[in-house]
Amino acid sequence: MEYNLADLFESVVDAVPDREALVYADHPGTGAERRLTYAELDAAANRVAHHLAGAGIRPGEHLGLHLYNGVEYLQTVLGALKARIVPVNVNYRYVEEELVYLYRDADLAALVFDTEFGGRVAGALPRTEKLRHLLRVGEPGPDADAVPGAVDFAAATAAASPERGFPTRSADDQFIVYTGGTTGMPKGVMWRQEDLFFSGLGGGAPTGVPVSRPEELAERVAAGGDGLTFFPTPPLMHGTSTLTAFIGFNFGQRVVLHRRFTADEVLRTVERERVSTVSLVGDAMLRPLIDALSGPMKGTDLSSLFSVSSSGAIMSETVRAQFAALAPHVLLLNNFGSSESGFNGTATEDSGPERGFRLRVNERTAVVDPVTYEPVAVGEPGRIAQRGHVPLGYYNDPAKTAETFFRRGGERWVLLGDMATVDEDGVVTVLGRGSQCINTGGEKVYPEEVEQALKAHPDVYDALVAGVPDARWGHRVAAVVQVRDGVPAPTLDEIREHCRDRLAGYKLPRQLVVAAEIRRSPSGKADYRWARSVASGAAAG
C-alpha cells in the first residue's frame, strides 16, 4: 500500500464500513437528501470506476467534473482515483469559449456534467477533439438532447459492478486542480497524490503527529472514533472544498454537502446535522450567515459548531467581530494556502487592520527573494514559497512551470504570488498578491489592506480595490464598494476620512465607485479584472 488517495480511502472504508460518510442535505423535504455510509460510498465510486474503464478511459487520462456540489461529484472523483484516471475540476461559471480552452488545455478524455450545462457543453464539443465520453447527471432537461452521445450517469453506474478489483495504484498517480486565480487563463496544478496527502489532506498533520506509513491512517480512524461533521460550503469545483471533504474522509468523519450556498439553509443544516466545522471563503460567505443569524435565523442552535475556517479570501476583522458577537464559542480561522501549496498556515490572533494579515506558517514555508530564491532579511519584502511536498508544475505550461517551481537545497520549491515580510519570531505578514499591487507615485499599495479598512466602515457591505491609470500618479487607488441595504452611499471624502487613521495617505482611495453588487467567484474569491474594468469605465465616463 502506498500514499495513494484511493488506497487510503479504501483502508478507511475497511476500518469503519458502517459509519456515515456523506450527507447530501440540500433543501430537506424536497426529496434531494441522501445519506451514504463509507461502504455505500465506496461501492458507488467502484461503479463509476468500472464504467469509465469499460468505456475505454485509460489510466492516466483526464476526466472533467463540470458539476454543482452533490454525491455524484465526490463519487466520481473517488471513482476516477480508483481507476487511476486523473480528475480535473471545471468551473461551472465558464462560458463556452472558456470551456473550450479548459477542455483542450486539460486534454479531457471524458466529462461528467450536470444537465443544466448541456447547452454550453454542446457548444464546446466541436472544438474538443480528444473528449470522447460524456456522462450526464440529473433529469433530462431542455438541453439534455443537445449533447450527442451523452450517457445517463445514474443508469450507467447502476449497471456497473459495485466491487473493487482494480490494478495496483501508485503514490505517483496524479490529481490536477485547475485554478483561475485573479488574472489570466486557468492553469492546471499537477499534484502527485502522496504530495497532496501531506500538503493539504491531513497527512502532514499541521496540528498533530504526521502519518508515518500508509496503513497508519486507518489505524488512527479505527482507534479515534467518529463525532465530527465537516461542512465545506463553497463549490467543490474549487480545490479547497474538495480537499476539505477528503480531509473529513481521511479522518473517518462525516461530510455534509449542499448543492449551492444559501445562508438560511446552511444554518438549518448546521443545527440539524450537528455540524462541527464549516469551511467557507471570506466575508462574501460569512456576511450572509451573520445577516441570517441577526434576522430570520436568529436563535439557530450552533452549540455543535466548533470552528469556521476561511481559505482563499480573508475574513475581515470587522466581520469576524460581528460573527463572534452572535456565536462567541466558535473559533474563527483565517487559513492561508493555495492550489499550488496546499496548507501553509493560520492567521495569528493579532491579525487585523493595525498589524496586517499575520501568519504562523509551517516549517516548509519561507519568504524568499523572487530572483535569488534566498530567504529575505527580517522586515524585507519577498515572495512566499514552500518546499518539499509541492506540485510537479502546471499541466501543458512549461514556461509558467519554470517561473513558479524551482529547486534549492536538493528540494522542490513552489514560489507563490503573495508578497510578504517575516519578523524575528518567524511570523509572516502577507502584503498581498504581487500581480494586484498598485504602483501609485512610486509607492506600492496592496488592495487587500485597503479593502480591510473599507469593510470596517459601517455602511460598506463589501469592497474591492484596483489600480486605475492616472496621468499624474501612474495609477491611482480606486475603491469599488457595495453599500448595505437601506443606507445612503458614503462619499469619497467620507471614505477617505474613515480610512485615514488606518492607512498611510498614499493608500487612501482617490476614486469611489458604488456598485449594486460586488462580483466574486462562486467560492467568494475576488474578481479583480471586473473591479478594474468597473473603476476604469467610471473614470472614463
Helices and strands as residue ranges (DSSP letters): H 5-15, E 20-24, E 34-37, H 38-54, E 62-66, H 71-82, E 86-89, H 96-105, E 108-114, G 115-117, H 118-124, G 125-127, E 133-137, G 144-146, E 151-152, H 153-158, E 174-179, E 187-192, H 193-200, H 214-224, E 229-232, H 239-250, E 254-257, H 263-273, E 277-280, H 282-294, E 307-310, H 317-326, E 331-338, E 342-347, E 357-361, E 365-368, E 382-387, E 393-394, H 398-404, E 405-408, E 411-422, E 428-433, G 434-436, E 438-440, E 443-445, H 447-455, E 460-470, E 474-483, H 492-499, G 505-507, E 511-514, H 528-540
